[in-house]
Amino acid sequence: MTRYHPVLVALHWLIALLVLMALVAGGAVLEHMPNSDPEKVAALGPHMVIGIAILALMLVRLAVRLLTQTPLPADAGHPLLTQAGHWAHWALYALVLAMALSGVALSVQAGLPGIVFGGEGTLPESFDVYSARAVHGAVASLLMLLVAAHVAAALYHQFLRRDGLFRRMWFGARG
């Protein structure tokens, strides 16, 4: 078998897009917007919805990944790199899940569902008083680093090793 299950392929690209959107919204928009800005409530809504979608899709992806046959591990040209690639993929799963779960925890701690979706009350002065905020921020930084490494590794395989690795995570006959 040379390709991942088509459901895994679709979930990979959909989740990648949603994670990118959530990281940009969180880091470039929400982080720099004071909680006193009335626009922040409106900006939090889509961020929270995307986070919940990521969580749900990741749980489906994990189930499909565990229940379907996958290609053999990719050869990175050195046993240590090959093993690192294997663990990096599982770390991506863990960090995306940790990001979504810490977001849910922060949301609950700060009472955001009622504020953002129910119009009940106002945002706290700062989210920094909530323990989940520190976790959410730290995981975001780790996730961005690991995503960058993942993209760099994919480009390494595609353009330097020229081993066709990209086809594994694209649509087509599973052969």
Secondary structure, 3 states (H helix, E strand, C coil): CCCCCHHHHHHHHHHHHHHHHHHHHHHHHHHHCCCCCCHHHHHHHHHHHHHHHHHHHHHHHHHHHHHCCCCCCCCCCCHHHHHHHHHHHHHHHHHHHHHHHHHHHHHHHHCHHHHHHHCCCCCCCCCCCCHHHHHHHHHHHHHHHHHHHHHHHHHHHHHHHCCCHHHHHCCCCCC
